[in-house]
Amino acid sequence: MALIPEKATWVRFPRFVGDAVMHFPILRALRNRGIGPIVVWGPALTVNLLRNHELADAIVADQGRPSPRDMARLLRQHRAARSIHFPKSLRPALGAWLAGVPERIGVSESLAGPFNTHTLPFWKGEGTCLDRYMKVLALRWPDLGPAPFADFRTDVQAALPGQPYVCLLPASTPARSWGTGAYRRLAEILADQGYLPVVQGSPGERDLGEVVAGARGLNACGATLLEAAAWFQGAAAVVGNNSGLSHLAAACGTPTLGVFRAIDVEMFKPFGPKVAVVTRSEHQCGPCRLDLCRVEGHPCLAEVTPEEVWAALKVLIQ
């Protein structure tokens, strides 16, 4: 790991992959503005996305779950110039305040507002999640402009097939999942159209991958996040639920189609140059942020057909 620079801008990463990927454009905006050096710190799963990556000069992975005093000790040790912390948590804001970091930039949720020097509420804000973060940054840098595309690339290698392929990401929480049968049917349509269906997911989702891939697809579940990014970089397109992997695919610039439940799609959809969403967000149960659907039949996703998804995907990859 690179040496941790002093008087750097420390950017706190969240624990969920999708939320962390949403920080890539923020890092790109800071880079474009000439702000540096940049230290990315947080849970190992998400900060390791930027190991040896040009968006960060150093990464620092948490040891356990650090308390505000632990955070303050680390920031004070390296004389942090500023802390940017967008997780909706009091800990990083309080830690930066205890460390006497001169600039503390973050959202005001979880009672963090009084400990920040630049702050706005997130949930009462307007625009996409990324828009809301950028508005907080604009309090410090009014000329920062809109969020740039992150153009995330990895030099990790993967054994990619020698034919056009589409990555399928069927795993998510039950309320966000389109359904195994729907993804299996979509895989059959893709194979009929000359695309190899490649299922991506965690090692614990290999059985799900086998069902979706069937006899005509490839089950690539078990790849690391950076290996998955390498797959996305070579794919004709990606189809997924509202999940961290879908956000990562969009950040790679891959045409990404989300199949979303009844939620505020414009706020939560992945950020990238070629992103589209198929949804039934007009259902009265929306906007939904539950892990388990409480409506019989899960209509906001059950009504979306594989044929409809294929039609949207054809438009996206033209």
Steps between C-alpha positions, in 0.01 A plus 500: 500500500619851421622716785224707654565864408466777755266798460285302256130502420349196671188357333300260714353203308175326601465126550262426211653454154239707315540791739879478472489497118290816523810664647711435190367810317565701816864391497521577128358850565762560770773380267376727221502792745864428592415406858742256652652289627193282562474225760199266477419323825222270616399132498749274323241366253435840346833683536681209334319589179754782478813310594776627266245713316560854378190634675671462839855574614457258790233280653452415866282201590320496834615263771167388639242771553689813605352731759503879458807513724675238284419708193618818669830336594566396139407837352707686759799272445513587130396865544205473264425826319133417456253216542226428247250256647165425335390185686191585706688442823613715790831316549717650221373854557558476874839336446610782268376760750684331789817495287472872430491447122460853356242412232227245568267446206200269521125452524312602812316172571554305824570825692822551302414851378632702798840329471544592132632826359310445172176303517155449349223248569500200267150358526334840468717594204410492132638310201689173486707371790809624321343842437441536874861418582629742238286780646676452834839513328391818319475675837881471513579515126224699325666450160514121526218450248291184443634157580727361226480141379745297706621283206608229744754256357680206655814322384387176664482222243211261441466205260249666268322298230579551134142584405259785582353460847256668736545491877196419714486601867201320653594520868371766740269535799160334442314830450749606231522167315334461163492122543704193407249381239494837325880513479509139375256587220703813414814284481323277245399803293858631506636164389247492214623846395866395489612629842657280764317558833758540778367499856694704755461484877671407824641155585186432702286554190652229282190281525287793387746558217467141382122527479507830311783403262346165410667289234563791262652754737808540720490512878775743608375551855784512751711764329641782712358847450797603288476181294131580448602847380733337247206293374285813475766685302485233229122446498255612234264593785400425858152430639450511875282589793558812707827365642861594557614302196261694276650826625851363439410399143368848422814657648704293252308661214328175401141529370306417817130416525346497846181313587367706788221460752263781591756757613614850412687382191654835408650532846650152526578381148865430412712786364663447163495602132261221390249414773131416471243360742194280460260552789143509624570788735141630464374236745335651806736310732792713377738643577611182674824461694418172674705181484183286485199580280173530694271492194372160390655388174769772500323667203748783437756242381282200414328703228830566318547237228828366358379602154454857620850502649651365177320771300645770728844339487504500118441876500773556759773312314429632151 
